[in-house]
Amino acid sequence: MHNSVYRSPRHAQPLAALPEISPAAAAAAFVLGLPASVLIDEAIDSASPRVKSIANETSANGVRMFVARPPVPAGGGGPTKRPAVILIHQILGLQRREADLAAALAAQEGVVAVAPDCFQGQSTLWPFRAITLGFKYALRDGASWGVESVHEAVRWLQAQPDVDSDRIIVAGFCYGGGAAVRYAAAYPGEAAGVAIFYGRPLLEASEVAKLGRTPVLGLYGTRDTQFPAAMLDKFQADLNAAGVPNRLERFEGEGHAFIKEAKSVEVGGAAGRAWSLFCAFVQDVAAGRPVSGPK
């Protein structure tokens, strides 16, 4: 790469003569433009089959989901009833990433894997619209966290002839991790286990107590500013006090959302280790083995 010097056209206005814009004014203009950009993304989303193109099943009440089943062994055979795992999307809504992870999980671990759409057909790759979706479904007072959509996915799985309804594990990423643990608290005994990939923990001991004996796996980065160490310490203390089997792993130097895409778990590093711990958790819960901390 070589350096070059840009020279203005002869009749261009000299830079010195342009009006100065203060940082505050520039920031204000940027912020004022956000609603328009969000509306544009909403229009694009409404006109495109983003979620519809990913989902391959729909619940009785209209919740779309991607479902992956393990390959059938040659000559048939295999278990007639399998464990199942629900993988809840992050704040961007249901994306191909979750479908790919669900397919990988089904193939590797022999489970029925479901990635439900908890945002009612809405998804985005635009960060500022993601914030509006997060506020609507999770951050505002009284937000539902998509718990009923998760419940729909659980009910759908319970009706499947190849699923053991006593071995349904609920997991999620970012927003989805918070939704998973809130579902388990709202419907005690429905989830056989809960896995939280850098999601918002339950903040009140009374809510944690609703988990009963449902095992919990938490996977967080030490540099995740959304969930500081003190918050996670309290969450684990509340889990221990309530007698909830749990394991909270913290990955040194990792920030939020360190599993960027499906292939990240194949590369290794923190993403690969976190995914391996999750898969081991799934197998332990499915087999009824106790869940414990680091060995």
C-alpha positions in Angstrom: 0.0 0.0 0.0 1.4 3.4 -0.8 0.5 6.8 0.4 -1.1 9.5 -1.8 -2.1 13.1 -1.3 -5.6 14.2 -2.2 -5.8 17.5 -3.9 -9.1 19.4 -4.2 -10.6 20.3 -7.6 -9.8 23.8 -8.6 -13.2 25.2 -7.8 -13.9 23.3 -4.6 -14.5 25.3 -1.5 -11.4 25.4 0.7 -11.7 23.3 3.8 -10.9 26.2 6.0 -14.0 28.0 4.8 -16.4 25.1 5.7 -18.5 25.7 8.8 -17.3 24.0 12.0 -19.5 21.3 13.4 -19.1 20.6 17.1 -18.8 17.0 18.3 -22.1 17.5 20.2 -23.9 18.7 17.0 -22.4 15.8 15.0 -23.6 13.3 17.6 -27.0 14.9 17.7 -27.3 14.6 13.9 -26.3 11.0 14.1 -28.8 10.2 16.8 -31.6 12.0 15.0 -30.9 9.9 12.0 -31.2 6.6 13.9 -35.0 6.4 13.9 -35.0 6.7 10.1 -32.4 4.0 9.7 -34.3 1.7 12.1 -37.5 2.2 10.1 -35.7 1.5 6.9 -34.3 -1.8 8.3 -37.8 -2.7 9.5 -39.2 -2.1 6.0 -36.4 -4.3 4.5 -37.1 -7.0 7.2 -40.8 -7.0 6.5 -40.3 -7.3 2.8 -37.7 -10.1 3.0 -38.1 -13.7 4.1 -35.2 -13.6 6.6 -36.8 -15.7 9.3 -39.2 -17.6 7.0 -36.3 -18.8 4.9 -34.6 -20.3 8.0 -37.6 -21.8 9.8 -38.8 -25.2 8.7 -41.5 -25.8 11.4 -44.2 -23.8 13.0 -45.9 -24.4 16.3 -49.7 -24.6 16.8 -49.7 -20.9 17.8 -47.5 -19.7 15.0 -44.0 -19.6 16.5 -41.6 -20.4 13.7 -38.5 -22.5 14.4 -35.7 -24.3 12.8 -35.6 -28.0 13.7 -32.6 -30.4 13.2 -32.6 -34.1 13.9 -29.6 -36.4 14.0 -29.0 -38.6 11.0 -30.8 -41.9 11.0 -28.2 -44.8 11.3 -27.9 -47.1 8.3 -30.4 -49.9 8.6 -32.5 -47.9 11.1 -32.2 -48.5 14.8 -31.0 -46.0 17.4 -33.0 -44.6 20.3 -36.8 -44.2 19.9 -36.8 -41.2 22.3 -34.1 -38.6 22.3 -33.1 -35.7 24.4 -33.9 -32.3 22.9 -32.1 -28.9 23.1 -33.7 -25.5 22.5 -31.1 -22.9 21.3 -32.5 -19.3 21.6 -31.1 -16.7 19.4 -29.2 -13.5 20.4 -30.5 -9.9 20.2 -30.3 -9.9 16.4 -33.2 -12.3 16.1 -33.2 -15.8 14.5 -30.3 -16.0 12.0 -28.7 -18.7 10.0 -26.0 -18.9 12.7 -28.5 -20.5 15.2 -29.7 -22.9 12.5 -26.2 -24.0 11.8 -25.4 -24.5 15.5 -28.6 -26.5 16.0 -27.7 -28.7 13.0 -24.2 -29.3 14.3 -25.6 -30.1 17.8 -28.1 -32.6 16.4 -25.4 -34.3 14.3 -22.7 -34.4 17.0 -24.8 -35.1 20.2 -27.7 -37.1 18.8 -30.4 -34.7 20.1 -33.3 -33.0 18.5 -32.3 -29.4 18.3 -34.7 -26.5 17.9 -33.9 -22.8 17.3 -37.2 -20.8 17.9 -38.0 -17.3 16.7 -38.7 -15.3 19.8 -39.0 -12.0 18.0 -42.2 -12.8 16.0 -40.5 -12.8 12.6 -38.3 -9.8 13.2 -34.5 -10.0 12.8 -31.7 -7.6 11.9 -28.0 -7.2 11.3 -28.2 -3.5 12.0 -26.9 -2.8 15.6 -29.2 0.1 16.3 -32.3 -1.9 15.3 -31.0 -4.8 17.5 -31.1 -2.4 20.4 -34.8 -1.5 19.7 -35.6 -5.2 19.6 -33.7 -5.9 22.8 -35.6 -3.1 24.5 -38.9 -4.4 23.3 -38.4 -8.0 24.3 -36.0 -7.8 27.2 -34.8 -4.5 28.6 -37.9 -2.5 29.2 -39.9 -2.9 32.4 -42.3 -5.8 32.2 -40.6 -7.2 29.1 -41.6 -10.8 28.3 -38.1 -12.1 27.3 -40.0 -14.2 24.8 -40.8 -16.8 27.5 -44.1 -17.8 25.9 -42.3 -18.4 22.5 -39.9 -20.7 24.3 -42.8 -22.4 26.0 -44.4 -23.0 22.5 -41.1 -24.6 21.4 -41.1 -26.8 24.5 -44.8 -27.8 23.9 -44.0 -28.6 20.3 -41.1 -30.9 21.4 -43.3 -32.6 24.0 -45.6 -33.6 21.2 -42.9 -35.2 19.1 -42.8 -39.0 19.1 -39.0 -39.1 19.0 -38.5 -36.7 21.9 -38.2 -37.6 25.6 -40.2 -34.8 27.2 -38.3 -35.2 30.5 -35.0 -34.4 28.8 -35.5 -31.0 27.2 -32.6 -28.6 27.8 -33.1 -24.9 27.2 -30.1 -22.8 26.2 -29.4 -19.4 24.5 -26.9 -16.8 23.5 -26.9 -13.2 24.8 -30.6 -12.3 24.9 -31.3 -16.0 24.5 -29.4 -17.0 27.6 -31.4 -14.6 29.7 -34.6 -15.9 28.1 -33.6 -19.5 28.8 -33.1 -19.0 32.5 -36.2 -16.9 32.8 -38.2 -19.6 31.1 -36.9 -22.2 33.5 -37.9 -20.0 36.4 -41.4 -19.2 35.0 -42.1 -22.9 34.2 -40.4 -24.8 37.0 -39.6 -28.4 36.2 -40.2 -28.1 32.4 -36.5 -27.7 31.5 -34.2 -30.6 32.4 -31.2 -28.1 32.3 -30.4 -24.5 31.4 -27.3 -23.2 29.6 -26.5 -19.5 29.5 -24.0 -18.3 26.9 -23.2 -14.7 28.2 -26.8 -13.9 29.0 -28.4 -11.8 31.7 -28.6 -13.8 34.9 -31.5 -13.8 37.3 -30.8 -10.8 39.7 -33.1 -11.7 42.6 -32.6 -14.6 44.9 -36.4 -15.3 45.0 -36.3 -15.8 41.2 -33.3 -18.1 41.4 -35.1 -20.2 44.0 -37.8 -20.9 41.4 -35.3 -23.0 39.4 -35.5 -25.7 42.0 -33.0 -28.5 41.1 -32.7 -27.6 37.4 -29.0 -27.7 36.6 -27.5 -24.4 35.3 -24.4 -23.9 33.1 -23.1 -20.3 32.7 -20.4 -19.3 30.2 -19.1 -15.8 30.4 -16.1 -13.7 29.4 -14.1 -11.9 32.1 -14.1 -8.7 30.0 -17.9 -8.7 29.3 -18.9 -5.3 30.6 -22.5 -6.2 30.6 -22.1 -8.8 33.3 -19.4 -7.7 35.8 -17.8 -10.2 38.2 -19.8 -8.9 41.1 -23.1 -9.7 39.3 -22.0 -13.2 38.4 -20.6 -13.8 41.9 -24.1 -12.9 43.3 -25.8 -15.1 40.8 -23.7 -18.1 41.7 -24.1 -17.4 45.4 -27.8 -17.3 45.0 -27.7 -20.6 43.0 -25.7 -22.2 45.7 -27.9 -20.9 48.5 -31.0 -22.3 46.7 -29.4 -25.7 46.1 -29.4 -25.3 42.3 -26.7 -27.5 40.7 -24.5 -25.1 38.8 -21.3 -24.5 37.0 -20.2 -21.0 36.0 -17.2 -20.8 33.7 -15.4 -17.5 33.0 -13.1 -17.2 30.0 -10.1 -15.0 30.7 -9.8 -12.0 28.4 -13.1 -12.7 26.5 -15.8 -10.0 26.0 -19.4 -10.4 25.2 -20.7 -12.7 22.5 -17.4 -14.5 21.9 -19.0 -17.1 19.7 -19.3 -15.0 16.6 -20.6 -17.6 14.2 -21.2 -21.3 13.9 -17.7 -22.1 12.6 -16.1 -20.3 15.6 -16.8 -23.4 17.7 -14.7 -25.5 15.3 -11.6 -23.3 15.4 -10.9 -23.7 19.1 -10.1 -21.0 21.6 -12.7 -19.8 24.0 -15.5 -20.4 21.6 -14.5 -24.0 21.1 -14.0 -24.6 24.8 -17.3 -23.1 25.7 -19.1 -25.2 23.1 -17.4 -28.4 24.3 -18.4 -27.6 27.9 -22.0 -27.1 26.7 -22.0 -30.4 24.8 -20.7 -32.2 27.8 -23.4 -30.5 29.9 -26.1 -31.7 27.5 -24.8 -35.2 27.7 -24.6 -35.1 31.5 -28.1 -33.8 31.9 -29.5 -36.2 29.4 -27.9 -39.1 31.2 -28.9 -37.8 34.7 -25.3 -37.3 35.8 -24.6 -34.6 38.3 -23.4 -31.2 37.1 -20.4 -29.8 39.0 -17.8 -27.1 38.8 -14.4 -27.3 37.2 -12.4 -30.4 38.1 
